[in-house]
Amino acid sequence: MVKQNPEIDKITLVDDNGDEALYEVLFTFHSEEYDKSYILLVPDGVEEDEQVDVQAYIFNPEENGDEKDGNLLPIEDEAEWAMVEEVLNTFLDDDSNFE
């Protein structure tokens, strides 16, 4: 269900002010319940033990797996957010993801 995505390892996000920030892809996953894919991102260059805010988006990759502008959509449903947080917490609790 959860997979590291070696094809897409970094994404540049542009905020409302036009400022760019580089993020590393933590992982992507697909939810059968919502029939959507999700991507979780952390700021680029973060130290392993540093606390950061994880960014999560609905992720619509191209059929070949490439990411394009406009393919990241905000998660607006509270139940959907809760599911994404549960997947993230499971990922973070599994030490094998950090070897």
C-alpha positions in Angstrom: 0.0 0.0 0.0 2.7 2.5 1.0 5.6 2.8 -1.4 8.7 4.9 -1.8 8.6 6.5 -5.2 12.1 6.5 -6.7 11.0 8.0 -9.9 9.8 11.2 -8.2 12.0 12.1 -5.3 11.7 15.9 -5.1 8.9 18.3 -5.9 9.0 22.1 -5.9 5.9 23.7 -4.4 4.9 27.4 -5.0 3.0 29.2 -2.3 0.4 32.0 -2.8 3.2 34.6 -2.8 5.0 32.9 -5.6 7.8 31.6 -3.3 9.2 28.2 -4.3 10.2 25.5 -1.8 11.8 22.2 -2.5 10.3 19.1 -0.8 11.4 15.5 -0.7 8.8 12.8 -1.3 8.4 10.8 1.9 6.1 8.2 0.3 3.0 7.8 -1.9 0.0 5.5 -1.4 -3.4 4.7 -2.8 -6.6 4.4 -0.8 -9.1 1.9 -2.0 -11.7 3.5 0.3 -11.4 6.9 -1.4 -10.1 5.6 -4.7 -7.4 8.3 -4.7 -3.6 8.4 -4.5 -1.8 10.5 -1.9 1.7 12.0 -1.6 3.4 13.0 1.6 6.3 15.5 1.5 8.9 16.9 3.9 11.1 20.0 3.3 14.3 19.1 1.4 17.4 18.9 3.5 15.8 18.1 6.8 17.9 16.3 9.4 16.8 12.8 10.3 15.8 13.7 13.9 14.4 17.1 13.1 10.7 17.7 13.6 8.9 19.0 10.6 5.4 19.5 9.3 4.6 16.8 6.7 2.6 18.1 3.7 0.0 15.8 2.3 -1.9 16.1 -1.0 -4.1 14.1 -3.2 -1.7 13.0 -5.9 -2.7 12.4 -9.6 0.4 11.2 -11.4 0.5 10.9 -15.1 0.1 7.3 -16.4 3.9 7.1 -16.8 4.3 8.1 -13.1 5.5 11.6 -13.8 4.4 14.5 -11.6 3.1 17.7 -13.3 2.0 21.1 -11.9 -1.7 20.9 -10.9 -1.5 17.3 -10.0 -1.4 18.0 -6.3 -4.8 18.8 -4.8 -5.6 19.8 -1.2 -7.3 17.3 1.1 -10.4 19.0 2.3 -12.5 16.2 3.9 -11.9 15.6 7.7 -12.4 11.9 7.4 -10.0 11.7 4.5 -7.4 13.7 6.6 -7.8 11.2 9.5 -7.1 8.3 7.1 -4.0 10.0 5.8 -2.8 10.7 9.3 -3.3 7.1 10.3 -1.3 5.9 7.3 1.5 8.4 8.1 1.6 7.3 11.8 1.8 3.7 10.7 4.7 4.6 8.4 6.5 6.6 11.1 6.0 3.8 13.7 7.7 1.2 11.3 11.4 1.5 11.9 12.2 -0.5 8.8 11.2 2.6 6.8 14.2 4.5 8.1 17.1 2.0 7.6 
